[in-house]
Amino acid sequence: MWSARAERVGAGLICRWLLLAAWPLHLGFGALVVATGALAAVTEQTGIADAVAALAAHYVLGLCCSFGLHELGHLLVLSRARGITAITLERTLWRLSVSAHGRISGRAALLAALAGPGSCAVAGIALLMLIPQSHLHFWYLAHAVFLVPVFGDGRTVLSVVLSRRRQIQSHAE
C-alpha cells in the first residue's frame, strides 16, 4: 500500500499501479498463455492458438483495462474534490481500491463512488454499439455490480443517500 498526492495521480500512475499491484495474476496468466501457445505450436493446432489469442485479448482489454478505467473514474472525481489531501491506492489479496484522505462532501463522495462503475458502463455501452462481436462490453458492464452495497462503491452510495435522507427528515421536524 502506498499514497500519492491527488494532483499527481493520473492515467500513467494507475496503469503502473495495476501492473505492479496485480503482478501475481499477470505472471500466472502469462505462464498459462506461454504454455498453451507452445502446445499449440508443437501440435500445430491453430484453433488452440486462436483461443489463446482471444483469451489474452479479453484478459488485457477486458479485465485489466476495465479495472483501470474503473479506478481512473474514481480518481478523476477525487482529484477535483475539495478537501482531499491525499489519495491512497491500495491492494489486498482480493481487492484493488482507491481511498481518499481529508474531508469530502457527501456529494463528492457520491459522485466518486458512481464514477468508477459509471465510466465502465459508458465504455461498455460504447463497445456494445461499436464492436458487439468482440464481447468485451461484458467486462465493462459487469462493473455495475459494484454498486451493490456489499461492495465499497455501493456502501458509499447507500451511506450518502441515507445520510441525506436523515438530514431532510431532521429539517422537516
C-alpha positions as CSV (number, residue, x, y, z in Angstrom):
1,M,0.0,0.0,0.0
2,W,1.3,3.5,-0.8
3,S,0.0,7.0,-1.1
4,A,0.3,9.8,-3.6
5,R,-0.9,13.4,-3.6
6,A,-4.1,14.0,-5.5
7,E,-2.6,16.4,-8.0
8,R,0.0,13.9,-9.1
9,V,-2.4,11.0,-9.8
10,G,-3.2,10.3,-13.4
11,A,-3.7,7.6,-16.0
12,G,0.0,6.7,-16.2
13,L,0.2,6.2,-12.4
14,I,-3.0,4.0,-12.5
15,C,-1.5,1.8,-15.2
16,R,1.8,1.3,-13.4
17,W,-0.2,0.6,-10.2
18,L,-2.3,-2.0,-11.9
19,L,0.7,-3.7,-13.4
20,L,2.5,-3.8,-10.1
21,A,-0.4,-4.5,-7.8
22,A,-1.7,-7.5,-9.8
23,W,1.7,-8.9,-10.8
24,P,0.9,-12.4,-9.4
25,L,-2.2,-12.6,-11.6
26,H,-0.3,-11.3,-14.6
27,L,2.6,-13.7,-14.0
28,G,0.2,-16.7,-13.7
29,F,-1.8,-15.7,-16.8
30,G,1.4,-15.1,-18.8
31,A,2.8,-18.5,-17.9
32,L,-0.5,-20.1,-18.9
33,V,-0.5,-18.3,-22.3
34,V,3.1,-19.3,-23.0
35,A,2.5,-22.9,-22.1
36,T,-0.7,-23.1,-24.1
37,G,0.9,-21.2,-27.0
38,A,3.8,-23.7,-27.0
39,L,1.3,-26.6,-27.0
40,A,-0.5,-25.0,-30.0
41,A,2.8,-24.6,-31.9
42,V,4.0,-28.1,-31.1
43,T,0.7,-29.8,-32.1
44,E,0.2,-27.4,-35.0
45,Q,-3.4,-26.7,-33.7
46,T,-4.4,-23.2,-35.0
47,G,-7.6,-23.5,-33.0
48,I,-5.7,-23.5,-29.8
49,A,-3.6,-20.5,-30.8
50,D,-6.7,-18.6,-31.8
51,A,-8.4,-19.4,-28.5
52,V,-5.2,-18.3,-26.6
53,A,-5.1,-15.0,-28.5
54,A,-8.8,-14.3,-27.8
55,L,-8.4,-15.2,-24.1
56,A,-5.3,-12.9,-23.9
57,A,-7.3,-10.0,-25.6
58,H,-10.1,-10.4,-23.1
59,Y,-7.6,-10.5,-20.2
60,V,-5.8,-7.3,-21.2
61,L,-8.6,-5.3,-22.9
62,G,-11.4,-6.6,-20.8
63,L,-10.3,-7.5,-17.3
64,C,-7.3,-5.2,-16.8
65,C,-8.4,-2.2,-18.8
66,S,-11.9,-2.2,-17.2
67,F,-10.4,-2.2,-13.7
68,G,-8.0,0.6,-14.8
69,L,-10.9,2.7,-16.2
70,H,-13.0,2.0,-13.0
71,E,-10.2,3.3,-10.7
72,L,-9.4,6.1,-13.0
73,G,-13.1,7.2,-12.9
74,H,-12.8,7.4,-9.1
75,L,-9.5,9.3,-9.3
76,L,-10.8,11.9,-11.7
77,V,-13.6,12.9,-9.4
78,L,-11.5,12.7,-6.2
79,S,-8.6,14.7,-7.6
80,R,-11.1,17.6,-8.2
81,A,-12.9,17.3,-4.9
82,R,-12.2,20.0,-2.4
83,G,-10.7,18.9,1.0
84,I,-8.9,15.8,-0.4
85,T,-5.3,15.9,0.9
86,A,-4.1,12.6,-0.5
87,I,-5.3,9.5,-2.3
88,T,-4.1,6.0,-1.3
89,L,-4.1,3.3,-3.9
90,E,-4.5,0.0,-2.0
91,R,-4.0,-3.6,-2.9
92,T,-5.1,-6.6,-0.8
93,L,-5.4,-10.2,-1.8
94,W,-8.8,-9.8,-3.4
95,R,-9.1,-6.1,-3.9
96,L,-7.6,-3.0,-5.7
97,S,-9.1,0.2,-4.5
98,V,-8.7,4.0,-4.1
99,S,-9.2,5.7,-0.7
100,A,-9.4,9.5,-0.2
101,H,-7.9,11.2,2.8
102,G,-9.1,14.5,4.1
103,R,-12.6,16.0,4.2
104,I,-15.0,15.1,1.4
105,S,-18.6,16.3,1.0
106,G,-21.4,13.9,0.6
107,R,-22.0,15.0,-3.0
108,A,-18.3,14.5,-3.9
109,A,-18.3,11.0,-2.2
110,L,-21.4,10.1,-4.1
111,L,-20.0,11.3,-7.4
112,A,-16.7,9.5,-6.8
113,A,-18.5,6.2,-5.9
114,L,-20.6,6.4,-9.1
115,A,-17.7,7.5,-11.3
116,G,-15.9,4.1,-11.3
117,P,-18.8,1.9,-12.3
118,G,-20.4,4.7,-14.3
119,S,-17.3,5.2,-16.5
120,C,-17.2,1.4,-17.1
121,A,-20.9,1.3,-18.0
122,V,-20.4,4.1,-20.6
123,A,-17.4,2.3,-22.1
124,G,-19.4,-1.0,-22.1
125,I,-22.3,0.6,-23.9
126,A,-19.9,2.1,-26.5
127,L,-18.2,-1.2,-27.0
128,L,-21.6,-2.9,-27.4
129,M,-22.6,-0.4,-30.0
130,L,-19.3,-0.3,-31.9
131,I,-17.9,-3.9,-31.7
132,P,-20.5,-6.2,-30.2
133,Q,-18.9,-9.3,-31.7
134,S,-15.8,-8.8,-29.5
135,H,-17.9,-9.4,-26.3
136,L,-15.5,-7.0,-24.5
137,H,-18.5,-5.0,-23.4
138,F,-19.4,-7.7,-20.8
139,W,-16.3,-6.9,-18.8
140,Y,-17.2,-3.2,-18.6
141,L,-20.9,-3.6,-18.0
142,A,-20.2,-6.1,-15.2
143,H,-18.8,-3.3,-13.1
144,A,-22.4,-2.2,-12.3
145,V,-22.4,-5.0,-9.7
146,F,-20.0,-2.8,-7.7
147,L,-23.0,-0.6,-6.9
148,V,-24.5,-3.3,-4.8
149,P,-24.0,-2.3,-1.1
150,V,-21.7,-5.3,-0.3
151,F,-19.0,-3.6,-2.3
152,G,-17.3,-0.3,-1.4
153,D,-18.9,1.8,-4.1
154,G,-22.4,0.5,-3.2
155,R,-21.8,1.1,0.5
156,T,-20.7,4.7,-0.2
157,V,-23.7,5.4,-2.3
158,L,-26.1,3.9,0.3
159,S,-24.5,5.8,3.2
160,V,-24.6,9.1,1.4
161,V,-28.3,8.5,0.4
162,L,-29.2,7.5,3.9
163,S,-27.3,10.5,5.4
164,R,-29.1,12.9,3.1
165,R,-32.4,11.3,3.9
166,R,-31.8,11.8,7.7
167,Q,-30.9,15.4,7.1
168,I,-34.1,16.0,5.2
169,Q,-36.1,14.3,7.9
170,S,-34.4,16.3,10.7
171,H,-35.1,19.6,8.8
172,A,-38.7,18.6,8.3
173,E,-39.2,18.2,12.1
